[in-house]
Amino acid sequence: MDTIKVLPVAPLRDGPVFPATDVPLVFGRSKSVAALKSAADTNRLVFVVAQKKPGDIETDSQSLESVGTICQIKHIFQSDTEVNVLVSGVSRAKVVRFQNLNDFLVAEVEEIPDTLDLADPEIGALVTHITSEFQNAIRLGRNFDFFVLLKITSGLGPAELANQMAFVLDFTPAEKQAFLEEVDVKARLKKIVEQLAKEIKVIELERKLITSSQAKLDKNVRENILKERKRAIEQELGEIDEEGKETEDLRVKAKKSGMPEEVLEKTLKEIKRLEQMSNMNPEAGYIRAYVDWLLEMPWGTKSPNNTDIKDAEKILNEDHYGLAKVKERIVEYLA
């Protein structure tokens, strides 16, 4: 296979495609559609490359990364507005130069060979560790595409294993691009180990949170069931629910107290909370004390106004020693 090729360019927004991976892609921009049609009509090879800025609507040679992937079009289906393709990554390649044709962009690209020392014992250790941790992630509940799962567990070589793992792990588009540009297979395997460890840690934390939340939920459900059973038994035996009678008495007192509507609403809400709580709950004591305090307030009691200045002077003199000028000013103000 020639290392230099001139191929139609298909830009991607969400990061690159990796060699040895099969990826379904959708293209809707006119230049991309024209490039894929041209590739499908010739040798079915296309240069798939990531955009530097995923949000760019239109692309040119300046807005694309310098390293991408030579891909083979395995299947292509065109609708009225877009093209759906299944591509298979062939090899990494760097751009020698771009050329803008009338309908689409082409690139002269050079294949980038991997750097791999199969005699290095660390390579084998990394492959074994990744395969083991991948299976651990599956046991913990991480979902992977079934066909990718079969590939990874079938015994891949170091380079292909790294590519397949990079395809299924949650790398960002920028991290995927950096991974694609890394020619050292050992360095790529180490990056996979790091990312896989992060994702397993996240799965373990999620499982822990779910287990903790479920335990709390189960406890609350169990308490409610037991409380309902207790009430049912008491009703069956004809026993008086003293606690229910007590809270009902509090409601009656609140409604007869003459308190303002908003205060009554708040009081009834607190009584309902009290009714739903166990007597063993420390908060129940605080709520009861608060409700009692609200009920003891003289909401409907008003004292008559005393406007007699002499009485005011008498009260001031009896309750406050000295301060003659201050008391004089108060009396003047009241007058």
C-alpha positions in Angstrom: 0.0 0.0 0.0 1.4 3.4 -1.0 2.1 5.7 1.9 1.1 8.8 0.0 -2.5 9.2 -1.2 -4.8 11.9 -2.5 -8.2 11.4 -1.0 -11.5 13.3 -0.6 -11.9 14.9 2.8 -14.8 14.2 5.2 -14.7 16.5 8.2 -16.1 15.4 11.6 -17.4 17.6 14.5 -17.1 15.1 17.3 -13.5 13.9 17.1 -11.6 11.5 14.8 -12.2 7.9 13.8 -9.5 5.3 14.9 -7.8 2.7 12.8 -9.3 -0.8 13.0 -12.7 0.5 14.1 -16.0 0.4 12.3 -18.0 3.5 12.8 -21.5 4.6 11.4 -21.4 8.3 10.4 -23.9 10.8 9.1 -23.0 13.7 6.8 -25.2 16.5 5.7 -23.0 19.4 4.5 -22.8 19.6 0.7 -19.0 19.4 0.4 -18.9 16.3 2.7 -21.7 14.6 0.7 -19.9 15.4 -2.6 -16.6 14.0 -1.1 -18.2 10.7 -0.1 -19.9 10.3 -3.4 -16.6 10.8 -5.2 -14.9 8.2 -2.9 -17.7 5.7 -3.4 -17.4 6.0 -7.2 -13.6 5.4 -7.1 -11.6 3.3 -4.6 -14.0 3.9 -1.7 -11.2 5.5 0.4 -11.8 8.8 2.2 -9.8 10.9 4.6 -11.8 11.4 7.8 -10.5 14.3 9.9 -11.7 16.2 12.9 -12.5 19.9 13.0 -10.5 22.0 15.3 -13.7 23.7 16.5 -16.7 21.4 16.6 -19.1 24.3 16.3 -17.9 25.5 12.9 -20.6 25.1 10.3 -18.4 25.5 7.3 -14.9 24.1 7.1 -11.7 24.7 5.1 -8.1 23.6 5.2 -7.3 26.0 8.1 -10.2 24.7 10.3 -9.2 21.0 10.2 -6.7 19.0 12.2 -3.4 17.9 10.5 -3.8 14.3 11.5 -6.8 12.1 10.6 -7.6 8.6 9.5 -7.7 6.9 6.1 -11.1 5.1 6.0 -12.7 2.6 3.7 -16.4 3.0 2.9 -18.1 -0.3 3.6 -21.7 0.8 3.1 -23.2 4.0 1.9 -26.9 5.1 1.8 -28.0 8.5 0.6 -31.3 10.2 1.4 -32.6 13.6 0.1 -30.7 15.6 2.7 -27.8 13.5 4.1 -25.5 10.5 3.5 -25.2 7.6 6.0 -22.0 5.6 5.8 -20.3 2.8 7.6 -16.5 3.4 7.5 -13.7 1.2 8.7 -10.5 2.9 9.8 -7.5 1.8 7.9 -4.5 3.8 9.1 -3.4 7.1 10.7 -2.3 9.7 8.3 -0.9 13.3 8.3 -1.8 16.0 5.9 0.9 17.0 3.4 -1.4 19.6 1.8 -5.0 20.3 1.2 -6.5 21.2 -2.2 -9.9 22.8 -2.7 -11.8 21.5 -5.7 -15.0 23.0 -6.9 -17.3 20.6 -5.0 -15.2 19.4 -2.1 -11.9 19.4 -0.4 -9.1 16.8 -1.1 -6.0 16.1 0.8 -2.6 14.7 0.0 -1.9 12.5 3.0 1.0 10.3 4.3 0.4 7.2 6.4 1.9 7.3 9.9 3.3 3.9 11.1 3.0 2.8 14.7 6.0 2.6 17.0 5.9 -0.8 18.8 8.5 -3.0 20.5 6.9 -6.4 20.9 9.9 -7.6 22.9 9.1 -5.1 25.7 7.5 -7.2 28.5 5.5 -4.2 29.7 3.5 -4.3 26.5 2.1 -7.7 27.3 1.5 -6.7 30.9 -0.5 -3.6 29.8 -2.6 -5.7 27.3 -3.4 -8.3 30.1 -4.3 -5.5 32.6 -6.6 -3.7 30.1 -8.4 -6.8 29.1 -8.9 -7.8 32.8 -10.2 -4.3 33.8 -12.4 -4.1 30.7 -14.1 -7.3 31.9 -14.3 -5.8 35.5 -16.1 -2.8 34.0 -18.6 -5.0 32.3 -19.3 -6.9 35.6 -19.9 -3.5 37.3 -22.5 -2.6 34.8 -20.7 -0.6 32.1 -22.5 -1.0 28.8 -20.5 -1.6 25.6 -21.5 -2.3 22.0 -21.9 -6.0 21.7 -19.7 -6.4 18.6 -17.0 -4.2 20.0 -17.1 -6.3 23.2 -16.6 -9.5 21.2 -13.6 -7.9 19.4 -11.9 -6.8 22.6 -12.3 -10.1 24.4 -11.2 -12.1 21.4 -7.5 -11.4 21.9 -6.4 -8.4 19.9 -2.8 -7.2 19.3 -1.6 -4.2 21.3 -2.2 -1.5 18.6 -5.7 -2.7 17.7 -6.7 -3.2 21.4 -5.7 0.4 22.1 -7.7 1.7 19.1 -10.8 -0.3 20.1 -10.6 0.8 23.7 -10.2 4.5 22.7 -13.3 4.1 20.5 -15.6 2.9 23.4 -14.2 4.9 26.4 -15.5 8.4 27.3 -12.7 10.5 25.9 -13.4 14.1 24.9 -12.9 15.1 21.2 -9.6 16.8 22.1 -8.4 13.7 24.0 -9.4 11.5 21.1 -7.4 13.7 18.7 -4.3 13.6 21.0 -4.7 9.8 21.2 -4.8 9.6 17.4 -1.7 11.7 17.0 0.3 9.5 19.5 2.4 7.0 17.4 3.9 5.1 20.4 1.6 2.1 21.0 2.9 1.7 24.6 2.0 5.3 25.4 -1.5 4.8 24.0 -1.9 1.6 26.1 -0.9 3.6 29.3 -3.5 6.2 28.4 -6.2 3.5 28.1 -5.2 2.2 31.5 -5.6 5.7 33.1 -9.0 6.3 31.4 -10.4 2.9 32.2 -9.4 3.3 35.9 -11.3 6.6 36.0 -14.4 5.2 34.5 -14.4 2.2 36.8 -14.0 4.5 39.8 -17.1 6.5 38.6 -19.1 3.3 38.2 -18.2 2.2 41.7 -19.2 5.6 43.2 -22.5 5.5 41.3 -23.2 2.0 42.6 -22.4 3.1 46.1 -24.7 6.1 45.9 -27.5 4.0 44.5 -27.1 1.4 47.2 -27.1 4.0 49.9 -30.2 5.7 48.5 -32.0 2.4 48.1 -31.2 1.5 51.8 -32.7 4.8 53.0 -35.8 4.3 50.8 -36.2 0.8 52.0 -36.0 2.0 55.6 -38.7 4.7 55.1 -41.0 2.3 53.3 -40.6 -0.3 56.0 -41.4 2.3 58.7 -44.5 3.4 56.9 -45.7 -0.1 56.4 -45.2 -0.9 60.1 -47.0 2.3 61.1 -50.0 1.4 58.9 -50.1 -2.1 60.3 -50.0 -0.7 63.9 -52.9 1.6 63.2 -54.9 -1.2 61.5 -54.4 -3.5 64.5 -55.4 -0.8 67.0 -58.6 -0.1 65.0 -59.4 -3.8 64.8 -59.0 -4.1 68.6 -61.1 -1.0 69.1 -58.3 0.8 70.9 -58.3 4.6 71.1 -55.6 6.3 69.2 -54.5 8.7 71.9 -51.9 10.3 69.7 -54.4 11.0 66.9 -56.9 12.4 69.5 -54.2 14.7 70.8 -53.3 16.2 67.4 -57.0 16.6 66.6 -57.4 18.6 69.8 -54.6 20.8 68.7 -56.3 21.4 65.4 -59.5 22.4 67.1 -57.7 24.8 69.5 -55.8 26.4 66.5 -59.0 27.0 64.6 -60.7 28.6 67.7 -57.7 30.7 68.7 -58.5 33.6 66.4 -55.0 33.6 64.9 -54.6 35.2 61.4 -55.2 33.0 58.3 -51.5 32.7 57.4 -50.5 31.8 61.0 -53.3 29.2 61.1 -52.2 27.7 57.9 -48.6 27.4 59.3 -49.8 26.0 62.6 -52.0 23.3 60.9 -49.0 22.3 58.7 -46.8 21.8 61.8 -49.5 19.8 63.6 -49.7 17.5 60.5 -45.9 17.1 60.6 -46.2 16.2 64.3 -48.9 13.7 63.6 -46.7 11.9 61.0 -43.7 11.7 63.3 -42.8 9.1 65.8 -42.7 10.1 69.4 -39.1 8.9 69.4 -38.1 11.5 66.9 -36.3 14.4 68.7 -37.8 16.9 66.3 -41.3 16.1 67.5 -40.6 17.7 70.9 -39.5 21.0 69.2 -42.5 21.0 66.9 -44.9 20.4 69.9 -43.3 23.2 71.9 -43.6 25.6 68.9 -47.3 24.7 68.4 -48.1 25.1 72.1 -46.4 28.6 72.0 -48.5 29.6 69.0 -51.7 28.4 70.7 -50.9 30.3 73.9 -50.6 33.6 72.1 -53.5 36.0 72.9 -54.6 36.2 69.3 -58.2 37.3 69.9 -57.6 39.3 73.1 -57.3 43.1 72.9 -56.7 45.5 75.8 -58.6 48.8 75.9 -56.7 51.9 75.0 -55.9 54.2 77.9 -55.4 57.8 76.7 -55.3 59.5 80.1 -52.0 61.6 80.3 -52.1 61.5 84.1 -52.1 57.7 84.1 -49.2 57.7 81.6 -47.1 60.0 83.9 -47.9 57.8 86.9 -46.7 54.6 85.0 -43.5 56.4 83.9 -42.7 57.6 87.4 -43.4 54.2 89.0 -41.5 52.1 86.4 -38.6 54.4 85.7 -36.4 56.2 88.3 -34.9 59.6 87.3 -34.8 60.6 83.6 -37.1 63.5 84.3 -36.4 65.3 81.0 -36.9 62.1 79.0 -40.2 61.4 80.7 -41.3 65.0 80.1 -40.6 64.6 76.4 -42.6 61.3 76.3 -45.6 62.9 77.9 -45.4 65.9 75.5 -45.3 63.4 72.6 -48.3 61.5 74.0 -50.2 64.7 74.5 
